Amino acid sequence: MVDFLVRTFVKDYKDTGNNRVRTAYGVLSSFVGIACNVFLFGLKLAVGMVVGSVSVMSDAFNNLSDAASSIVSFIGVKMASRPADEEHPFGHGRMEYVAALVVSFLVIEVGWTLLKSSVGKIFHPEDMVFSLPSVLILAASVAVKLWMAYFNRTLGKRIQSSVMLATATDSLGDVLATTATVLALAVYGIWGLNVDGIVGLGVSVVVIVAGINIAKDTLAPLLGQAISPEVYKEISQFVESYDGIVGSHDLIVHDYGPGKSMASIHAEVPNDVDIEKSHETIDRIERDAVNKLGIFLVIHMDPVAVHDERVTYYRQLTESLAEKLVPGSSIHDFRIVNGEARINLIFDLVVPREIPTSQDKELAAELGRMVQARDERCCCVITVERSFCASAHEEK
């Protein structure tokens, strides 16, 4: 069914990197969500009024809010598809994250409303009317919501859409809420126990938690999250695969929406190669990054001594001592300045993110003492920093 809808309503559906195709996916998801949720709202509201169940009617209004969420998603996807302009040179892709955040607030608001209603129902319970057809109708709505969750998650993964994944999570919360409502009616019908308020309270907590989780997931790219190890490795290996590049570091990726990224990286080149030749290589990598990775990449060129035995010796010495002092650390931008009685070793020390910045001066001083203990002429000039990767930078 999902593939049928996609093939029918999304032209060139396989070209998910195309902005027009992504927008078509978003429009399809929104309209399917609006249609299904409006239908479920009317159905559950009628059932709730017949059986006198606050949890059923609350669940109905939850579906109505889901329809509103689909409208928000539609607006967000359409705005995110707008091209770059003078005020927004990197496009409007982050509007999709904003839309997902709005969806999360709508989910939390519904949960809060249900929470207040359920608490009132616990203290002032009302009679319920058990109806087997009503239970069957609600059970059928669970199946519809399960399909909607699958539908939105499938589309969300295909185009890497946070708002679709948020909608899928919301649908799963509805599945749990409606299932709990069906159980409350079944308990009342079989044992005569009115647990409607208690069940509604439990459902409200689940809905609120789901909304908070959606908000957390969508706030991360808006605030600026660490690079995933997979993306870090992909970009680093891409840059280092070119002849004339001997290493890379300081990779930073800025997310401007799904499929819209800008990155910067330091690429190490041999210092004895003609600078124009190295610059030509850097230009080629930047052009290829746009075409092959879909990333606007800016590369800073760092000349390093690769054939100087003296530099190689001190670098290897410093690397081994740094690893001994701080396991998982690395160094880059290493260079030396020779003097008659003193050798300056200048480099950056990358330490794991869990080490507090308050220890930076102490670590730099201790590493300098360790190096000087091996060669008293050495004086280290160290800049301590941390990787922008989500985990410790892997050794290459």
HULIN-V596619 format. One record per run of one state. SS is the DSSP state (~ for helix, > for strand, _ for the rest). FROM is the first residue (numbers start at 1). LEN is the number of residues. If there is no record, write none. Layout:
# HULIN-V596619
ss:SS from:FROM len:LEN
ss:SS from:FROM len:LEN
This chain:
# HULIN-V596619
ss:_ from:1 len:1
ss:~ from:2 len:8
ss:_ from:10 len:9
ss:~ from:19 len:33
ss:_ from:52 len:2
ss:~ from:54 len:27
ss:_ from:81 len:14
ss:~ from:95 len:29
ss:_ from:124 len:8
ss:~ from:132 len:28
ss:_ from:160 len:2
ss:~ from:162 len:30
ss:_ from:192 len:4
ss:~ from:196 len:28
ss:_ from:224 len:3
ss:> from:227 len:1
ss:_ from:228 len:1
ss:~ from:229 len:12
ss:_ from:241 len:6
ss:> from:247 len:9
ss:_ from:256 len:5
ss:> from:261 len:10
ss:_ from:271 len:4
ss:~ from:275 len:19
ss:_ from:294 len:1
ss:> from:295 len:10
ss:_ from:305 len:4
ss:~ from:309 len:17
ss:_ from:326 len:4
ss:> from:330 len:9
ss:_ from:339 len:4
ss:> from:343 len:9
ss:_ from:352 len:5
ss:~ from:357 len:18
ss:_ from:375 len:3
ss:> from:378 len:9
ss:_ from:387 len:2
ss:> from:389 len:1
ss:_ from:390 len:7
